Amino acid sequence: MKEWQGISEFVAVAEQHSFTEAARQLDCSVAQVSRNVAALEQRLGLKLLFRSTRSVTLTKEGELYLQHCRHLVHSLGEANQAVTELSSSPRGRLRITAPVYYGEHRIAPLLHQFLLQYPELELQFQLSNQRLDLIQGSFDLAIRLGQLEDSSLMARRLADRRLFLVAAPSYLAEHGRPQQLADLNQHQCLPGTLDHWRFQEQGKAVTVRPRGRVQCNSGLALLDAAQRGLGLVQLPDYYVQQPLAQGDLVELLTDYRPQAEGIWALYPKNRHLTAKVQLVIDYIQQQLSD
């Protein structure tokens, strides 16, 4: 279509600030890039670029036009990549972020096994307990836990996690076992990053502010403190399953256990979900459900 002529060339020149670099990126001649950009400017009746022997800069109109055209060109490239991937083995880079502990213990082994199946894929896996910006960080996918806050992202629920209130038998032998939520005020609690614990009472979600001698932003450190008898702690199932099974910890207030929370795959709304990203999401979901 004539309306598309010169748009790819204009975006490349605007991003590279050079006709020569744009031609190299598009694998064509400088003359072709210059000709198509000039045709675009003539068609619009506007000057988009200031040209000099040393640099290329955008006019005011060019800056506005670039904002609208950049995502069109990038989306077209992603669409071409997506249909190409349908008929070939997935390849290229996957950039994924996940929380540190869950990423190390659950997601990393799955991704490593996934890479063995698709040797032409490359993985950049960034572990962080901070909610990194997916668009600014050029991430294809984020694994998030619990309650979602960012509505600007697309979300797919991969699995569930449950929160358990636990304590060591040695602590309970000395301090007794809480029977209701109000009893927590009489116990040493081990709060984490959040200033509240979540429960469910008579079908309604309730919160309690735990208080105690130890507070830490590491689930592993809190788990160790609980196992040594320093107090009660509320942690997700993947921290406490083994200690519970071995008898090192005891679950408390089972009637007040909160509803299951989600384990999510998140990706930007304005980014086309390529075949390789769809494939890795499907794989992680299947493995977590197993």
C-alpha angles and dihedrals in degrees: 000000000000092000090067096051111118097005096106090046092048093050091048093050092046093050096042096037087220138085090210094053091044090053090050091050093048093041095234138104125287089236091058092050092048092046094050094046090050090050089051092051091048092050092050094041089228138108109237101174138040107217127201135160090260107033148010120223134177125252118224088262090047092054091053093045091049091056090058098039102044096073091045092057094043092047090051090053091049091048091052090048092049096055090043091054091054091068099038142045111281113263141169132052129334114195112194136168130198140163113282105247097034090043093051097045105032113014102038095058090049093049092048091052089047091054090054088060094048110037094178092065123096122205130211105184117183118189117203138145088213117094097246121205106254096202097043090045093045091234120168093200143006128201110215131182133215126349116012120228106174111079092180090078131076112240134201120186109231102177143326134264128197130209119230129196107215143168138180119263089239091059093047092048090057102035105024130235124291113239100189139014094264089061091068089078088068095053138075105253128193108218122194134196094317120067093222142050122223126230140157122236123182091343095309129108113244134176133215127198106226121214130194149124095274129057124169139163092221120089091201092054092049090048090054091048091051093048089053091055100253095131151293122316136186113216138158119268096256090064098048108029095095097041089049092050091049094048094244089120134030125212116236136199093014091171088062097049109138124239119274117276127215132260103210143197109212130190134165118277093224095051120089112240102238122211093253092053091047089049095052092046091052090048095050092047093050093048094047091049090051 
